[in-house]
Amino acid sequence: MPNSIVYPSIMLLAGIGIPVMAALNSNLGVKLGSSALATTIVFFVGLLVSLAYLTQAEGDFSSLFSHNIAWYLYLGGALVAFYIFSITWVSPKFGIGNAVSFVLLGQLIAISIIDHFGLLGARQTLLDSGRILGLVLMVVGVFLVIKRT
């Protein structure tokens, strides 16, 4: 299959997984009485799945840490931990849809800045009037989605 179908399909599934994951983690945190414990369990399960995949796909752990890799490139794990903990803690109080809507808006703002300046090795894509309009429409969309009558 061409990448124009495969890549968007994979990312669409990943996007569908985010609110499902939020609902699962939220319920786990409520049932356990601890969003921190739920987050830890989620990461433990994720570690097992990642290690199984790594072992199957590559079988080699020798490049785990390299002197050629900048230290800040490892901070993605801290950001994932913040996301998992925050969605697990906030969504039972704020609602899954509300929480994920603001996550999506934050992602769009961040990608616009990252792309505009070509930060962190991203391909530079200037923030033009069309992209700014898209962000404004997303802000409006988020507030329409979370609006409760």
Residue pairs with C-beta under 8 A, 6 or more apart in sequence:
18 100
18 103
19 96
19 97
19 100
21 87
22 87
22 88
22 91
22 96
22 99
22 100
23 91
23 96
25 38
25 39
25 42
25 84
25 87
25 88
25 91
26 87
26 88
26 91
26 92
26 96
28 38
28 41
28 42
28 88
29 35
29 37
29 38
29 39
29 88
29 89
29 92
30 92
32 38
32 41
35 85
35 88
35 89
36 85
38 88
39 81
39 84
39 85
39 88
42 84
42 88
43 81
43 84
54 61
83 103
87 99
87 100
87 103
90 99
91 98
91 99
91 100
95 146
97 145
97 146
98 146
101 142
101 145
101 146
102 142
102 146
104 138
104 142
105 138
105 139
105 142
108 134
108 135
108 138
109 135
112 127
112 131
112 135
113 119
113 127
114 120
114 122
115 122
115 123
115 124
115 125
115 127
116 124
116 125
116 126
116 127
117 124
118 124
125 131
